[in-house]
Amino acid sequence: MYDLVVAGAGPAGIYAAKLCESKLKVLVIEEHEEIGMPMHCSGLVSKNLDRFVKADIKFIDHRVSGAVLHSAGGRKLKLKKHGTAAYVINRADFDRHMAKGLASELKLKTRVESVSFEKDRVLVETDKGMFEAKLLLAADGSNSAVGRALGAKPKEILNGLIGIVKKPDKSKNVEMWFNRNKTDGFFWKIPRGTSTEYGMMGSGAKFIQLENFFGLDDYEKMSHPIPLGPPKTFFSRCLLVGDAAAQVKPWSGGGVIYGLTCAEIAAKTILNAFRKNDFSEEFLRSYEDEWRKKIGKNIAMGMLFREFYKKMSNEQIERIFQMLKKRKTDFSFLDMDFPAEYLTKF
Ligand SMILES: Cc1cc2nc3c(=O)[nH]c(=O)nc-3n(C[C@H](O)[C@H](O)[C@H](O)COP(=O)(O)OP(=O)(O)OC[C@H]3O[C@@H](n4cnc5c(N)ncnc54)[C@H](O)[C@@H]3O)c2cc1C
């Protein structure tokens, strides 16, 4: 029997496994044959990434220092940082980099199908047989099989679409377009250095919308669900982390920094549970208390903002752009992962 089974070898699962493996017998189960593949993420992450892993050109495609926001009426709002605001990382290279030095047992091409719980263990059913553990960490992303088995559903699921065009783009700004007549999310363009990324997120977003908006024809497609609004994330002998727990920024769909932040808290809780030999739901509740203390206010504010945004018209968005431009609002101190502190003062 394993101490810990981690379902999913994305950044959240790999990071948590690494933090636990010197003290516990850990098995990581990944459905694909290669870590990081298939890729379906823009990889725009703030410099907060430095807290978890040293920036390395092995996985950084490009660096940006700001963003240009466009309204449907053609107004522009520029958000600038002093120096690098965010890295544009290649997610396949990043995930492989994160997995370097992993000492846990890793089973690739193995799909978690369901889970069941007994008094003293959790049974993880896969297409390659059953695995037993004292504790399960569900890091199996937005289509989490574990979440499904436990009835843990996010509040909302959006579609994230990416179109990569083989045209170098070394500009220093990410661009975003807000048009409520076309989507309840937004469109974006990310300079990736040797290529250009076009994307969109929204409920029921389709590639034809992306093609029409940017006039794309010859491009590489990627897509994946984006979960918003976390469900309950602690159960007897089981925790949910990362996209499986919808630990995602509701205003952008970004989840890498929140996933790593919560993986650290999950690992701490798991090691404590083994120290106390207590895997009860009551004991594991401290995980959710702690991650909500760290990112809960930002997610709650983001969900509220999203509810307003879904009801807004383009005219109302236009007025917000106009007001922010007039006030010459300085956003250079805004942390793209943790804006709540700044925005509540605003
Ligand atoms: C279009 C798009 C663009 C995005 N852009 C950004 C961005 O710019 N910045 C950002 O921070 N975030 C972005 N995100 C979100 C980001 O990709 C996720 O938040 C992040 O990958 C979550 O990490 P994770 O480890 O929780 O899950 P994942 O990275 O999804 O990893 C889950 C792993 O579990 C495996 N798995 C799934 N099901 C099973 C199963 N049943 N059995 C075994 N293994 C399984 C998967 O193969 C995968 O390896 C974007 C998402 C989309 C869809």
The ligand as a Tripos MOL2 file, in Angstrom:
@<TRIPOS>MOLECULE
LIG
   53    58     1     0     0
SMALL
NO_CHARGES

@<TRIPOS>ATOM
      1 C1         -6.7580   27.8110  -23.0780 C.3       1 LIG1
      2 C2         -6.1860   27.9120  -21.6850 C.ar      1 LIG1
      3 C3         -5.2320   28.8800  -21.4110 C.ar      1 LIG1
      4 C4         -4.6980   28.9800  -20.1340 C.ar      1 LIG1
      5 N1         -3.7590   29.9430  -19.8810 N.ar      1 LIG1
      6 C5         -3.2270   30.0550  -18.6570 C.ar      1 LIG1
      7 C6         -2.2460   31.0400  -18.3900 C.ar      1 LIG1
      8 O1         -1.8590   31.8010  -19.2810 O.2       1 LIG1
      9 N2         -1.7370   31.1290  -17.1420 N.ar      1 LIG1
     10 C7         -2.1440   30.2890  -16.1330 C.ar      1 LIG1
     11 O2         -1.6810   30.4300  -14.9960 O.2       1 LIG1
     12 N3         -3.0840   29.3420  -16.3720 N.ar      1 LIG1
     13 C8         -3.6290   29.1920  -17.5950 C.ar      1 LIG1
     14 N4         -4.5520   28.2260  -17.8410 N.ar      1 LIG1
     15 C9         -4.9510   27.3500  -16.7340 C.3       1 LIG1
     16 C10        -3.8790   26.3120  -16.4490 C.3       1 LIG1
     17 O3         -3.6340   25.5680  -17.6050 O.3       1 LIG1
     18 C11        -4.3340   25.4030  -15.3090 C.3       1 LIG1
     19 O4         -4.8180   26.2040  -14.2470 O.3       1 LIG1
     20 C12        -3.1910   24.5320  -14.8010 C.3       1 LIG1
     21 O5         -2.7200   23.6850  -15.8210 O.3       1 LIG1
     22 C13        -3.6600   23.7050  -13.6190 C.3       1 LIG1
     23 O6         -2.6440   22.8270  -13.2040 O.3       1 LIG1
     24 P1         -3.0560   21.3990  -12.5780 P.3       1 LIG1
     25 O7         -1.7740   20.7310  -12.2390 O.co2     1 LIG1
     26 O8         -4.0620   21.6000  -11.5160 O.co2     1 LIG1
     27 O9         -3.8350   20.6440  -13.7410 O.3       1 LIG1
     28 P2         -3.3390   20.2060  -15.1840 P.3       1 LIG1
     29 O10        -2.1990   21.0150  -15.6450 O.co2     1 LIG1
     30 O11        -4.5610   20.1370  -16.0230 O.co2     1 LIG1
     31 O12        -2.7850   18.7330  -14.9250 O.3       1 LIG1
     32 C14        -3.6440   17.6670  -14.6480 C.3       1 LIG1
     33 C15        -2.9250   16.3890  -15.0420 C.3       1 LIG1
     34 O13        -3.7520   15.2870  -14.6850 O.3       1 LIG1
     35 C16        -3.8030   14.3790  -15.7570 C.3       1 LIG1
     36 N5         -5.0990   13.6790  -15.6570 N.ar      1 LIG1
     37 C17        -6.3190   14.1790  -15.9050 C.ar      1 LIG1
     38 N6         -7.2640   13.2620  -15.6580 N.ar      1 LIG1
     39 C18        -6.6040   12.1380  -15.2540 C.ar      1 LIG1
     40 C19        -7.0230   10.8480  -14.8650 C.ar      1 LIG1
     41 N7         -8.3230   10.5210  -14.8190 N.pl3     1 LIG1
     42 N8         -6.0850    9.9390  -14.5030 N.ar      1 LIG1
     43 C20        -4.7570   10.2690  -14.5360 C.ar      1 LIG1
     44 N9         -4.3080   11.4790  -14.9080 N.ar      1 LIG1
     45 C21        -5.2190   12.4070  -15.2600 C.ar      1 LIG1
     46 C22        -3.6740   15.2310  -17.0070 C.3       1 LIG1
     47 O14        -3.2150   14.4790  -18.1090 O.3       1 LIG1
     48 C23        -2.6760   16.2830  -16.5410 C.3       1 LIG1
     49 O15        -1.3480   15.8690  -16.7590 O.3       1 LIG1
     50 C24        -5.1210   28.0940  -19.1000 C.ar      1 LIG1
     51 C25        -6.0810   27.1130  -19.3800 C.ar      1 LIG1
     52 C26        -6.6110   27.0130  -20.6690 C.ar      1 LIG1
     53 C27        -7.6390   25.9510  -20.9540 C.3       1 LIG1
@<TRIPOS>BOND
     1     1     2 1
     2     2     3 ar
     3     2    52 ar
     4     3     4 ar
     5     4     5 ar
     6     4    50 ar
     7     5     6 ar
     8     6     7 ar
     9     6    13 1
    10     7     8 2
    11     7     9 ar
    12     9    10 ar
    13    10    11 2
    14    10    12 ar
    15    12    13 ar
    16    13    14 ar
    17    14    15 1
    18    14    50 ar
    19    15    16 1
    20    16    17 1
    21    16    18 1
    22    18    19 1
    23    18    20 1
    24    20    21 1
    25    20    22 1
    26    22    23 1
    27    23    24 1
    28    24    25 2
    29    24    26 1
    30    24    27 1
    31    27    28 1
    32    28    29 2
    33    28    30 1
    34    28    31 1
    35    31    32 1
    36    32    33 1
    37    33    34 1
    38    33    48 1
    39    34    35 1
    40    35    36 1
    41    35    46 1
    42    36    37 ar
    43    36    45 ar
    44    37    38 ar
    45    38    39 ar
    46    39    40 ar
    47    39    45 ar
    48    40    41 1
    49    40    42 ar
    50    42    43 ar
    51    43    44 ar
    52    44    45 ar
    53    46    47 1
    54    46    48 1
    55    48    49 1
    56    50    51 ar
    57    51    52 ar
    58    52    53 1
@<TRIPOS>SUBSTRUCTURE
     1 LIG1         1 GROUP 0 **** ****
